[in-house]
Amino acid sequence: MNKFFQLKDNKTTIKNEILAGTVSFFTIVYIVVVNAAILSDAGIPLEAGIIATVLTSFAGCFIMGFYGNTPIILVPGMGVNALFTYTIVLGMGLSWQEGLAVVFVSGLLFTVIAFTKLASIISESIPHSLKEAITVGIGLFLTFIGLQKGGIIILNKETYVSLGDFSDPAVILTLVTLLITIALFARQIPGNFLISILLGTLLAGFCGQLSFESVTHPENAIHAYKYVIAAMSFERIADLTFWTATFSLTMVIVFENIGLVFGQVHMIDRPNTYKRSLRANALSTITSGLFGSSPTVSTVETAAGITAGGRTGLTSVTTGVLFLSSLLFLPFIKVIPDSAIAPILILIGSLMIQNIQHIDLTDFSESFPSFLIIALIPFTYSIVDGMAFGFIIYPFLKVLLNRRKEVKPPLYFIAGLFLLNFILHALH
């Protein structure tokens, strides 16, 4: 292991790496529950979604560990899973099987980009403000979904949304669990999200809000998963909708991972590992479609493992092994209520909107396109449509203000594709 992972060269030990991988696992294991819950909204059985999330995370961490040799943790990403479920499947009308095919093809495209110069070309052509706006918009979207899941906001025929019933035990549990989540996070308690989910579930059980009838026998879960693994459907691969979804998903995972991987390899002072880490990330996305999950991303929780001393791929391999072991708790994971999951979505959303500080709000040609993305992602309940408005308006404003030189040629092409998609849908 010392030779393969270059432990001595990176001034670390097997003990340090295993400890760091364990820390990383406990900071990110909440994704098993949360991601499966979001996939279930797309129609994937919850127990199958749990297995898919675990296997996808296991494969992602192993690919990163053995190929990238960095402590970066790859799991299905928050925000990207919302794009998969609420935009691609529920919004664009694709089945979850077709959505998995979109994930697979996006992974192939991401791999082509990662193994060529396209990664740098695309990254440099997209304005910084639009990248940050996408993150902020997705953060608001996740918050909106969390508020809905927790019953804090509900459907209203007259005003579209309104405040939920605060006498409902499920809503009260959501609010109490949210306070617990905030307290744990603010005090930087290790494993805060996992502890929050556990305490929220215990509170729900104490109040009689848990249904143990939903406990799944492992054999039943495995049986359900048989219909999810490699269940990709390419029946609509010739449709514009399929390629619109693929194009949008590819853009999101490329933007997000380029930034995250770049920052994380610099945290361990190993910038020379950037290309291999990004390529490992791309290869992991392909396995996501095969295993039946939304795409993996380089998680921000990687920082916890790095802070704990992780420097090589042995850290991510350790995390991957621990993910696989979490299947032992499969029968009970399904019991976890929405009131324990919703606060996590709300808090993650609040963290993502902090990126608004990186947008130049004093420049109208930068701020207005960003504003459209931020506002329209949650308001249209579609990450793709929200992105489209911002990407179309950005070059329009720059040309209008005689600032054409600030727009890279690839951005005109991307904006044109988004505009063409709107026109073709209008003609339908």
C-alpha positions, 0 to 999 in steps of 0.5 A, a space after each residue: 500500500 505504501 508503494 501504490 498510494 505513495 504514502 511516504 512521499 505524501 508524508 502520511 501513514 496507513 493509520 492516518 489514511 484509514 482514520 481520515 476515510 472514517 471521518 469522511 464517511 461519517 460526515 457524508 453517510 447521510 447521503 444514503 438516506 437523503 439521495 434515496 428519498 429524492 430518487 424515490 420521488 422519481 419512481 425508484 423504489 426507496 430500498 432500491 435507491 438505498 442500494 444504488 446510492 451505496 454501490 454508486 458511492 462505493 464504486 466512486 470512492 474506489 475509482 478515485 482512490 485507485 485511479 486518482 490516488 487522492 482523498 476526494 470522496 465521490 457520492 451522488 451529489 445534492 442538487 444534481 439529484 434534484 436535477 435528475 428527479 424534479 427536472 429530468 423525470 418529473 419536469 421533462 417527462 422522461 421515465 426514471 429508466 430514461 433518466 438513468 440513460 441520460 446519466 450514463 450518456 452524460 457520464 460518457 460525454 463528461 469522460 470525453 471532456 475530462 480526457 481532452 482539452 475540452 474541460 479547460 475550454 468549457 470551464 474558461 468559456 462559462 462566466 464565473 457569475 453564471 457558475 456561481 448563480 447555478 449553485 445558488 439557484 440549486 441551493 434555493 431549489 433544495 430549500 424549497 424541496 425540503 420545506 415541501 417534504 417537511 410540510 412547512 409549505 404546502 400547495 395553495 390553489 389561490 397563492 400557489 404555496 402557503 404556510 403548512 399546518 403547524 398543528 400537524 405532528 409531522 410539521 412540528 417534528 420537522 421544525 424541532 429537527 431543524 433546530 437540532 440540525 442547526 445547533 449541531 452544525 453551528 457548533 461544528 459537531 463531527 457527523 452533525 448531519 448523521 446525528 441529526 437524522 438519527 435524533 430526528 428519527 428517534 423523536 418521530 418514533 417517540 411521538 408515534 410517527 414511525 411506521 415499522 411496517 415499512 421495514 424491508 427484508 433484505 431479500 425484498 430489497 435485493 429483489 427490488 434492486 434487480 429492476 433498477 441496476 442496468 435498467 437504462 432505457 434508450 427508447 427516446 434517445 432520438 428525441 430532443 427532450 433526451 438530448 436537452 436533458 443530457 446537455 444540461 446534466 453534462 454542463 452541471 456536472 462538468 461545472 461543479 466537478 471542475 471547481 470542486 476537484 481543483 479546490 480539493 487537490 490544492 487543499 492537499 497541495 498536489 495540483 499535479 493530480 488534478 487531471 487524473 482526479 477529474 477523469 476518475 470523477 467522470 468515469 464514476 458518473 458512468 457507473 452511476 447510470 449503471 447502478 441506478 443513481 443520479 451522478 456522483 460529484 466531488 463532495 465538499 465533505 472531502 474537506 473533513 477527511 483532508 483536515 483529519 490527515 487524508 492525503 492519498 487514495 487510501 482515504 477514499 478507498 476506506 470510505 468506499 469500504 465503509 459505504 458498502 458495510 452500511 448495507 447491513 443497516 438496510 432494513 431500518 433505513 427505510 423507516 427514516 421519516 421526511 421530518 428527519 430528512 427535510 432539515 438536511 435539505 434546507 440547511 444544505 440549501 442555505 450553505 449553497 446560497 452563500 456563493 452569491 457573494 462571489 457574483 459581481 452585483 454592481 455590474 448589471 450585465 453580470 448580476 441580471 443573468 445571474 438573478 434570472 438563474 437564481 430566481 427561475 430555478 426554484 420558480 420554474 421547478 426546473 434547473 434546466 429552464 432556470 439555467 437557460 434564461 441566464 445563459 441566453 440573456 448574458 451574451 445578449 446584454 454583453 452585445 447590447 452594451 458593446 462588450 462582446 469581447 467578454 463573451 467567449 465563442 463557445 458561450 454563444 453556441 451554448 446560448 443558441 442551443 438553449 434558445 433552440 430548445 425553447 423555440 422547438 418546444 413552443 412549436 410543439 
